[in-house]
Amino acid sequence: MNRGFVNIIILGFGFMFLFTAFQTMGNIEQTVLKSIAEDDPTFKGDGYTSLAIIYAVFAICNWFVPSIISVTGPRVCIILGALTYCFFVVSFLFPTTWLLYLASAILGVGAALIWTGQGNYLSKCSDPSTISRNSGIFWAMFQMSLFLGNTFVYFVFQGKEKIDHETRLLVFSVLIGVAILGIVFLICLRRAQIPQTVSAVDTEDKEIEIVLTPIETLKNAVRFFFTRDMLLLSVCFLYTGLELSFFSGVYSPSIGFTLEIGSNAKQLVGMSGILIGAGAVLGGATFGILGKKTNRWGRDPIVIMGFVLHMIAFFLIFLNLPNDAPFGDTHEVSFLNPPRVWIALLCSFLLGFGDSCFNTQIYSLLGGVFASKSADAFAIFKFTQSIAAAAAFFYSSTFGLRTQMAIVIVFGVLGTTCYCIEEHFIRKSGRNNSTPSISVNPKEK
């Protein structure tokens, strides 16, 4: 294995363990906080509000991360961001409302650092022939976090109608240990194999290296956002943020709150997370293995497949779960009475697999077509995605399940259409693998 591929594997393990802690917390946060509030009436923390704060701060900070990367390089940003994820999980050992929201805001800053750094680092470790493979492999390893963490939660929550203090303490302690293991892997990251700068040739055929200041980097990122390419892709980015908030923070708790689904409703929260992760891992692994073929066939068929799978999932959820499921325990039913466990879990798998269809192809496009501007491209992606996720989590405590799905479906249609239009422009212009522009980033530190 070459050095770039080894870096991807180390990066994948680091994210797998770190996000085993965070994604598991995100999946069970609303359920756990409801139990804390029952034990401590003074605690007023809300899981949806916490997640909304994370993504709102995440969105704002994304604009400044390319400037930070231009000074520190992506590895420093990744490690600093990872530390904030660990702090967020630690904060649950001391459940107070102000600390929950403060930790959420700090995590929002760290999320901007780690995700833009990750996209830039992955792009540096890849070339046009390996970017699809590397994106798929990274995504599969990353989404193993949902599988691992929620398998643990499934067995710990077994037979429990309420998540008591001892159970919460066990879950939080294990997740903190796993987060620390992820940080250890990320500290082991080595300098990317692929040079950061793209050279231009002056009139004397000598290489010229373009290095911009942090302020110039920020201005370039803003200008890049308003190009036709980014404006089209941003509609798709918005959709990924909306569906991310739905499957990561709303859908699994909604299953747990639907009491008519059976006495093991709370246990199914963990099982739902397992199947979301299984779908995401299968999708990432499949597209990683088929990376070269998907490059040849185009990325848009995979995105269309993800869209279709999501629409099937939303229709089945509409039939299976009641409209007030996101708000707390309910005995209401939807069109199917009683709700079917197998349908609920099938939808979890479809949501995970469909999400991998979108994200692997977005990573492939940004890391391949916009390789010379990867820090800017991934910052814009995460900014737009997190704006949508923050908005979705803010309205999750107000809008019923059907209204939330209607919003996601509308943006799904628009986002898929815009992605396919952008793919058409890319193929037509012959930019399918890389952009011929000069890099705006310095050598990695």
Solvent accessible surface area in square Angstrom, and as a share of the most:
residue,aa,sasa,rsa
1,M,175,0.78
2,N,80,0.41
3,R,107,0.39
4,G,1,0.01
5,F,32,0.13
6,V,38,0.22
7,N,0,0.00
8,I,0,0.00
9,I,41,0.21
10,I,32,0.16
11,L,0,0.00
12,G,0,0.00
13,F,73,0.30
14,G,0,0.00
15,F,0,0.00
16,M,16,0.07
17,F,39,0.16
18,L,1,0.00
19,F,5,0.02
20,T,7,0.04
21,A,1,0.00
22,F,18,0.08
23,Q,21,0.09
24,T,0,0.00
25,M,0,0.00
26,G,8,0.07
27,N,3,0.01
28,I,0,0.00
29,E,0,0.00
30,Q,10,0.04
31,T,4,0.02
32,V,1,0.01
33,L,5,0.02
34,K,81,0.34
35,S,7,0.05
36,I,3,0.02
37,A,38,0.29
38,E,116,0.52
39,D,69,0.36
40,D,53,0.27
41,P,99,0.62
42,T,110,0.64
43,F,8,0.03
44,K,147,0.62
45,G,11,0.10
46,D,37,0.19
47,G,0,0.00
48,Y,2,0.01
49,T,44,0.25
50,S,0,0.00
51,L,7,0.04
52,A,0,0.00
53,I,38,0.19
54,I,3,0.01
55,Y,20,0.08
56,A,30,0.23
57,V,33,0.19
58,F,7,0.03
59,A,0,0.00
60,I,109,0.55
61,C,27,0.16
62,N,0,0.00
63,W,45,0.16
64,F,106,0.44
65,V,2,0.01
66,P,0,0.00
67,S,15,0.10
68,I,68,0.35
69,I,5,0.03
70,S,7,0.04
71,V,80,0.46
72,T,37,0.21
73,G,3,0.03
74,P,1,0.01
75,R,57,0.21
76,V,66,0.38
77,C,0,0.00
78,I,0,0.00
79,I,45,0.23
80,L,86,0.43
81,G,0,0.00
82,A,0,0.00
83,L,91,0.45
84,T,22,0.13
85,Y,5,0.02
86,C,16,0.09
87,F,78,0.33
88,F,0,0.00
89,V,0,0.00
90,V,46,0.27
91,S,7,0.05
92,F,7,0.03
93,L,58,0.29
94,F,123,0.51
95,P,53,0.33
96,T,57,0.33
97,T,37,0.21
98,W,169,0.59
99,L,24,0.12
100,L,8,0.04
101,Y,55,0.21
102,L,84,0.42
103,A,0,0.00
104,S,0,0.00
105,A,32,0.24
106,I,62,0.32
107,L,0,0.00
108,G,0,0.00
109,V,67,0.38
110,G,0,0.00
111,A,2,0.02
112,A,0,0.00
113,L,20,0.10
114,I,0,0.00
115,W,16,0.06
116,T,0,0.00
117,G,0,0.00
118,Q,0,0.00
119,G,0,0.00
120,N,0,0.00
121,Y,0,0.00
122,L,0,0.00
123,S,8,0.05
124,K,10,0.04
125,C,6,0.04
126,S,7,0.05
127,D,60,0.31
128,P,58,0.37
129,S,65,0.42
130,T,23,0.13
131,I,5,0.02
132,S,8,0.05
133,R,75,0.27
134,N,1,0.00
135,S,2,0.02
136,G,1,0.01
137,I,41,0.21
138,F,1,0.00
139,W,13,0.05
140,A,10,0.08
141,M,28,0.12
142,F,9,0.04
143,Q,4,0.02
144,M,56,0.25
145,S,0,0.00
146,L,6,0.03
147,F,76,0.32
148,L,67,0.33
149,G,2,0.02
150,N,0,0.00
151,T,43,0.25
152,F,55,0.23
153,V,0,0.00
154,Y,43,0.16
155,F,126,0.52
156,V,26,0.15
157,F,1,0.00
158,Q,98,0.44
159,G,72,0.69
160,K,64,0.27
161,E,141,0.63
162,K,84,0.35
163,I,1,0.00
164,D,45,0.23
165,H,106,0.47
166,E,120,0.54
167,T,8,0.05
168,R,15,0.05
169,L,87,0.43
170,L,89,0.44
171,V,1,0.01
172,F,6,0.03
173,S,54,0.35
174,V,56,0.32
175,L,2,0.01
176,I,24,0.12
177,G,40,0.38
178,V,34,0.19
179,A,0,0.00
180,I,90,0.45
181,L,78,0.39
182,G,0,0.00
183,I,16,0.08
184,V,76,0.43
185,F,59,0.25
186,L,0,0.00
187,I,104,0.53
188,C,76,0.45
189,L,10,0.05
190,R,97,0.35
191,R,127,0.46
192,A,11,0.08
193,Q,83,0.37
194,I,58,0.30
195,P,104,0.65
196,Q,20,0.09
197,T,20,0.12
198,V,61,0.35
199,S,51,0.33
200,A,24,0.18
201,V,95,0.55
202,D,46,0.24
203,T,141,0.82
204,E,121,0.54
205,D,119,0.62
206,K,121,0.51
207,E,138,0.62
208,I,69,0.35
209,E,81,0.36
210,I,56,0.28
211,V,83,0.47
212,L,37,0.18
213,T,73,0.42
214,P,54,0.34
215,I,110,0.56
216,E,73,0.33
217,T,0,0.00
218,L,41,0.21
219,K,110,0.47
220,N,30,0.15
221,A,1,0.00
222,V,61,0.35
223,R,148,0.54
224,F,15,0.06
225,F,32,0.14
226,F,133,0.55
227,T,50,0.29
228,R,128,0.47
229,D,18,0.09
230,M,0,0.00
231,L,81,0.40
232,L,32,0.16
233,L,1,0.01
234,S,10,0.06
235,V,37,0.21
236,C,0,0.00
237,F,0,0.00
238,L,47,0.23
239,Y,0,0.00
240,T,0,0.00
241,G,0,0.00
242,L,9,0.05
243,E,1,0.00
244,L,30,0.15
245,S,2,0.01
246,F,4,0.02
247,F,2,0.01
248,S,22,0.14
249,G,1,0.01
250,V,1,0.01
251,Y,1,0.00
252,S,0,0.00
253,P,1,0.00
254,S,0,0.00
255,I,0,0.00
256,G,1,0.01
257,F,4,0.02
258,T,0,0.00
259,L,55,0.27
260,E,67,0.30
261,I,12,0.06
262,G,29,0.28
263,S,108,0.70
264,N,59,0.30
265,A,3,0.02
266,K,22,0.09
267,Q,12,0.05
268,L,6,0.03
269,V,0,0.00
270,G,0,0.00
271,M,43,0.19
272,S,0,0.00
273,G,0,0.00
274,I,16,0.08
275,L,45,0.22
276,I,2,0.01
277,G,0,0.00
278,A,28,0.22
279,G,0,0.00
280,A,1,0.01
281,V,29,0.16
282,L,91,0.45
283,G,0,0.00
284,G,0,0.00
285,A,37,0.29
286,T,43,0.25
287,F,10,0.04
288,G,2,0.02
289,I,146,0.74
290,L,62,0.31
291,G,2,0.02
292,K,142,0.60
293,K,93,0.39
294,T,7,0.04
295,N,29,0.15
296,R,166,0.61
297,W,157,0.55
298,G,7,0.07
299,R,7,0.03
300,D,17,0.09
301,P,70,0.44
302,I,15,0.08
303,V,0,0.00
304,I,78,0.40
305,M,78,0.35
306,G,0,0.00
307,F,40,0.17
308,V,71,0.41
309,L,35,0.18
310,H,0,0.00
311,M,41,0.18
312,I,81,0.41
313,A,0,0.00
314,F,2,0.01
315,F,120,0.50
316,L,35,0.17
317,I,1,0.01
318,F,69,0.29
319,L,45,0.22
320,N,1,0.01
321,L,1,0.00
322,P,3,0.02
323,N,61,0.31
324,D,48,0.25
325,A,0,0.00
326,P,0,0.00
327,F,81,0.34
328,G,14,0.13
329,D,87,0.45
330,T,12,0.07
331,H,125,0.56
332,E,103,0.46
333,V,49,0.28
334,S,16,0.10
335,F,125,0.52
336,L,43,0.21
337,N,106,0.54
338,P,77,0.48
339,P,5,0.03
340,R,91,0.33
341,V,49,0.28
342,W,163,0.57
343,I,13,0.07
344,A,1,0.00
345,L,27,0.14
346,L,68,0.34
347,C,0,0.00
348,S,0,0.00
349,F,57,0.24
350,L,20,0.10
351,L,1,0.00
352,G,0,0.00
353,F,26,0.11
354,G,0,0.00
355,D,4,0.02
356,S,0,0.00
357,C,0,0.00
358,F,0,0.00
359,N,3,0.02
360,T,3,0.02
361,Q,6,0.03
362,I,2,0.01
363,Y,3,0.01
364,S,1,0.01
365,L,1,0.00
366,L,0,0.00
367,G,5,0.05
368,G,3,0.03
369,V,0,0.00
370,F,3,0.01
371,A,44,0.34
372,S,5,0.03
373,K,54,0.23
374,S,3,0.02
375,A,0,0.00
376,D,1,0.01
377,A,0,0.00
378,F,1,0.00
379,A,2,0.02
380,I,1,0.00
381,F,0,0.00
382,K,12,0.05
383,F,38,0.16
384,T,7,0.04
385,Q,10,0.04
386,S,1,0.00
387,I,75,0.38
388,A,5,0.04
389,A,0,0.00
390,A,6,0.05
391,A,49,0.38
392,A,4,0.03
393,F,1,0.01
394,F,110,0.46
395,Y,35,0.13
396,S,1,0.00
397,S,60,0.39
398,T,96,0.56
399,F,78,0.32
400,G,9,0.09
401,L,0,0.00
402,R,84,0.31
403,T,61,0.35
404,Q,4,0.02
405,M,6,0.03
406,A,53,0.41
407,I,46,0.23
408,V,3,0.01
409,I,60,0.31
410,V,84,0.49
411,F,64,0.27
412,G,0,0.00
413,V,72,0.42
414,L,87,0.43
415,G,0,0.00
416,T,11,0.06
417,T,71,0.41
418,C,21,0.13
419,Y,0,0.00
420,C,31,0.19
421,I,68,0.34
422,E,0,0.00
423,E,1,0.00
424,H,97,0.43
425,F,57,0.24
426,I,0,0.00
427,R,109,0.40
428,K,156,0.66
429,S,66,0.42
430,G,66,0.63
431,R,46,0.17
432,N,43,0.22
433,N,71,0.37
434,S,52,0.34
435,T,20,0.12
436,P,127,0.80
437,S,35,0.23
438,I,72,0.36
439,S,2,0.01
440,V,13,0.08
441,N,2,0.01
442,P,12,0.08
443,K,126,0.54
444,E,20,0.09
445,K,117,0.50
